[in-house]
Amino acid sequence: MDAVQPLFFINILVGFTLALCLAYVAWGRERELSVWALAFALYPVSFLLFGFRAYLPEWVPIIVANSCLAVMFALFSEGLKRFYALPLPWWIIWGLTPVAILGFVLLQHDFDARNNFGALLTVYHSVVAIYMVQSGLREQQSPGRWIIYLAVMFSSLSFLTRAIFMVTGKGSMVAFVEPGVPQTILLSLGMVWLIMFAIGLLVSYKERAEREILRLALQDPLTQLGNRRALHERLQMAFDGSHRDGHHGAFIVLDLDCFKELNDTHGHALGDQLLVEVAYRLKDCVNDGDTVVRLGGDEFVLLVLALDHDKTRALRMAQTIAHRAREKLQQPYSLQKSDSGQSRIQYTLSVSIGGDLFQGHGKSREDLFRNADSAMYMAKEAGRNCVVFHGDMRMVMSGVA
């Protein structure tokens, strides 16, 4: 047991503890973490074999332990690929793994060649890992991703340093299988980056869960559009943007005419299908920077930005958008009546639309809601299938202004 240094035991304990923690979090929640849990489990297994090499057949720590490390590096790369959703071919991550295992088998009696071979493998996986974490940071920056980035850079630096010593013939200076200062440094560095990596993972998945909770809180579950809360937040941003650039924006309320009749006649399932299709069509009517919201029931809102500095021209542009939405929603809908998919009905509807313009912070949210609702009810009172804007009583009916 004298050959087994305390840091070996500490690394083994830390590795298994982190693996168990990640496995617990992954169970029934974040299945993606199971890849990381397996990678963290292979780390202490390899150290266990290295630490007790004096009591095992010579080939076991050489082949099995090194193979565990090779698979561990591939699993780390696979986890990074999934976490960052990168379109890397599978062979970039896993292609060298069977080659690595075969190489350790063939080089088990050649210490220097085996160390050089292992060093090249770690260099390769370090380069792949650095590429992925840098790609992930370019896509999105967060505390969790930064911790993962630092952990990968830290581990890669230690592996690259060791590889340089190996290929330059100074491998004895950093041989971690022999007790001494180099072993202490390498084992300590390995433990630090492993803990950093685990912390970064847990923080990142916590951030992802919080983003998903926020997304659900701001989203209508049926149509996947924004909800009333999302509209309030988006309106504040629209007011700020309009104040900066001086453009007018439009707040347009749409109410489906006689929607209740569809639900009463054919059931809520068909009504839900219709609402989903309406949401798709409305998104096609506006630009990417605009917002489509379902307020509830059969009522929707278009928040259109950056129309024009001139109010008259902005009003014409907003009316054009509202008219386009009205025409698109009037096109027939093919709705499935049964689960078999054999029975479908063709359904058409009309829509009453009311709107109001805003510029900067001149109007409050309450003003916009009240004015647009008032205009929309005027459209209904005029016989439905109309577009009315607050302050402009001209109506668009059946495409005629």
Beta strands, then each sheet from edge to edge (+ up, - down):
strand 1: 249-256
strand 2: 291-296
strand 3: 299-304
strand 4: 333-336
strand 5: 344-347
strand 6: 351-358
strand 7: 386-389
strand 8: 392-397
sheet 1: 2+ 3- 1+ 6- 7- 8+
sheet 2: 4+ 5-
end
